[in-house]
């Protein structure tokens, strides 16, 4: 399996891909958009994308989910343990500036405040580690993974500096071909996009079918349609398989209120949800 990820070698996305699919070949992309675009053009490619974090919420890829509408094959909740990385021989007392992705900086805010470090936002965590290895400046450090430290020859000055010691990010594995597991005993997630017809109380009315059929909703997020502040799409996850009758009934009811509706995928629920 070939899996696209955003960032450079050592990123959390790549780490998740290698843990979940040990035999996979990982392919670096500069941006999330590049991951989606390549996966949309080649059936042999999969993209692994961070969708949301337990501490800081949504990563901000919803517009790409809407734009490309790739099929979701799997979800993985992956532990994110941040580390402060510096050049060989440096100490934490040397560090004045810290570099990382905005999410990693936010997730490590207590540590950053404690040591009065100056934050510098960069495109990704592993790229920040690579940058530190090239600067050879003891006053600069990166917040990134242990894998990044190994790849770029950096010292780990502090381990597990994230505010929440149980920090977890949800990753989605996506691709062009439509595929879903056969319906049998088990736990599933059905994910879809929808845009409502313009009428009063449209959202309230559209969701009634889920309540009537006893369907649990695990995610409901709105985001504006391109070039509009008055037209919105919704991204929704519900528990259950699309072939389950109560899911069918709920989606049929929702469809009566929609201008547009698109199923993104049906996939096995990650065991993390059982915790």
Order of alpha helices (4+ residues) and beta strands (2+ residues): beta-alpha-beta-alpha-beta-beta-alpha-beta-beta-beta-alpha-alpha-beta-alpha-beta-alpha-beta-beta-beta-alpha-alpha-beta-beta-alpha-beta
